[in-house]
């Protein structure tokens, strides 16, 4: 995939990582991932309400509902990160800042 067609931009710096949608295709893909999270959250809320009506105690709800929900959410987040990273143009912010500093340094030397 050419860089012009990639739907995401991956900003990599020493302090962290940021991935953001770049074009309409990126926003659509992001919306699909968010709908998947919304669906999983809705199922969890519905199952919790059903379990509460059935008289489950808190330890059962924690073990049978919350723990699987947290595992699914973690897998979802990792899968979304890998998906977006694979379809991103990577920009190394630290490298760009170093180039900017070098240019400024040479400009100051030329002025002297």
Secondary structure, 3 states (H helix, E strand, C coil): CCHHHCCEEEEEECCEEEEEECCHHHHHHHHHHHHHHHHHHHHHHHHHHHHHHCCCCHHHHHHHHHHHHHHHHHHHHHHHHHHHHHCEEEEEHHHHHHHHHHHHHHHHHHHC
